[in-house]
């Protein structure tokens, strides 16, 4: 994965995460080559969100909030490739022990969430223009 296209927004540990949302956008050029962008958000306690974003969120203690964790703006890949890209960039952005997960060949956030027993949401949009990625 090209480091120039990867932007890390926040750093968390696996213990901080209460849920994960993966959003993918796909675009196909005139030659039939498909590109995608991937966005990963996590549900965390508002205290952790304020720690990461300098008290940006004015919410009562104990609430949870969705925060953007990592995104990848342009990759070549068709079908559900965005799911594998999402897991790869998430794994690089989030601190935690992934050794156990390597043994069971986790390749997607869906599998990771099932193993951690946390909610997972997935959404993919097919866009008409490259700039909409």
C-alpha positions as CSV (number, residue, x, y, z in Angstrom):
1,X,0.0,0.0,0.0
2,X,1.3,3.4,-1.0
3,X,2.1,5.5,2.1
4,X,1.2,8.7,0.3
5,X,-2.4,7.7,0.0
6,X,-2.8,6.6,3.6
7,X,-3.8,9.1,6.3
8,X,-3.9,8.1,9.9
9,X,-6.4,10.2,11.9
10,X,-6.3,8.7,15.4
11,X,-4.4,6.1,17.4
12,X,-6.4,3.7,19.6
13,X,-5.9,0.3,21.3
14,X,-8.2,-2.6,20.6
15,X,-9.6,-2.3,24.2
16,X,-10.8,1.3,23.4
17,X,-13.0,0.1,20.5
18,X,-16.7,-0.7,21.1
19,X,-17.8,-1.0,17.4
20,X,-16.4,-0.5,13.9
21,X,-17.9,0.9,10.7
22,X,-16.3,0.4,7.3
23,X,-17.3,2.5,4.4
24,X,-16.0,1.9,0.9
25,X,-16.5,3.8,-2.3
26,X,-15.9,2.2,-5.7
27,X,-15.4,3.9,-9.1
28,X,-14.7,2.2,-12.5
29,X,-12.8,4.1,-15.2
30,X,-13.5,3.9,-19.0
31,X,-11.1,1.0,-19.4
32,X,-13.0,-1.1,-16.8
33,X,-10.4,-0.7,-14.0
34,X,-12.0,-0.3,-10.6
35,X,-10.6,1.9,-7.8
36,X,-11.8,2.3,-4.2
37,X,-11.4,4.5,-1.2
38,X,-11.9,3.1,2.3
39,X,-12.9,4.9,5.6
40,X,-12.9,3.2,9.0
41,X,-14.7,4.7,12.1
42,X,-14.8,3.4,15.6
43,X,-17.2,3.7,18.5
44,X,-15.3,4.8,21.6
45,X,-16.1,6.3,25.0
46,X,-16.3,10.1,24.8
47,X,-13.4,10.3,27.3
48,X,-11.1,8.5,24.9
49,X,-12.4,10.7,21.9
50,X,-11.6,13.8,23.9
51,X,-8.2,12.5,24.8
52,X,-7.4,12.0,21.1
53,X,-9.0,15.2,19.9
54,X,-8.2,17.7,22.8
55,X,-11.6,17.9,24.4
56,X,-13.4,18.6,21.1
57,X,-16.5,16.7,22.0
58,X,-18.9,18.3,24.5
59,X,-20.8,15.2,25.7
60,X,-21.5,13.8,29.1
61,X,-19.1,11.3,30.6
62,X,-20.0,7.7,29.9
63,X,-21.5,8.3,26.4
64,X,-20.0,6.7,23.3
65,X,-19.2,8.5,20.0
66,X,-18.1,7.5,16.5
67,X,-14.7,8.9,15.4
68,X,-12.9,8.6,12.1
69,X,-9.8,6.4,12.7
70,X,-8.2,5.9,9.3
71,X,-8.9,6.4,5.6
72,X,-7.3,5.4,2.3
73,X,-8.2,7.7,-0.5
74,X,-7.4,5.8,-3.7
75,X,-6.5,2.1,-4.4
76,X,-6.9,-0.1,-7.3
77,X,-9.1,-3.1,-6.6
78,X,-12.4,-4.5,-7.7
79,X,-15.4,-6.1,-5.9
80,X,-15.0,-6.2,-2.1
81,X,-11.3,-5.3,-2.1
82,X,-12.2,-2.3,0.0
83,X,-12.8,-4.7,2.9
84,X,-9.3,-6.1,2.8
85,X,-7.8,-2.6,2.4
86,X,-9.9,-1.4,5.4
87,X,-8.5,-4.2,7.6
88,X,-4.9,-3.5,6.4
89,X,-5.0,0.2,7.1
90,X,-6.9,-0.3,10.4
91,X,-4.4,-2.8,11.6
92,X,-1.5,-0.4,10.9
93,X,-3.3,2.5,12.6
94,X,-4.6,0.7,15.8
95,X,-2.2,-0.3,18.5
96,X,-2.8,-3.8,19.8
97,X,-1.8,-7.4,19.8
98,X,-2.6,-9.0,16.4
99,X,-0.5,-12.1,16.9
100,X,-3.4,-14.3,17.9
101,X,-5.4,-13.0,14.9
102,X,-2.6,-13.9,12.5
103,X,-2.9,-17.6,13.5
104,X,-6.6,-17.7,12.3
105,X,-5.9,-15.7,9.2
106,X,-8.1,-12.7,9.8
107,X,-8.3,-10.7,6.6
108,X,-11.4,-8.5,7.2
109,X,-12.8,-6.2,9.9
110,X,-15.9,-8.4,9.9
111,X,-13.9,-11.4,11.1
112,X,-12.0,-9.3,13.6
113,X,-15.3,-7.9,15.1
114,X,-16.8,-11.3,15.4
115,X,-13.7,-12.5,17.3
116,X,-13.8,-9.5,19.6
117,X,-17.6,-9.7,19.9
118,X,-18.1,-6.0,19.0
119,X,-20.7,-4.6,16.5
120,X,-19.6,-4.2,12.8
121,X,-21.2,-2.1,10.1
122,X,-20.3,-2.2,6.4
123,X,-21.4,0.2,3.6
124,X,-20.2,0.4,0.0
125,X,-21.1,3.0,-2.5
126,X,-20.6,2.9,-6.3
127,X,-19.8,6.4,-7.4
128,X,-19.9,7.9,-10.9
129,X,-16.9,10.2,-10.7
130,X,-13.3,9.6,-9.5
131,X,-13.4,12.8,-7.4
132,X,-16.2,11.3,-5.4
133,X,-13.9,8.6,-4.0
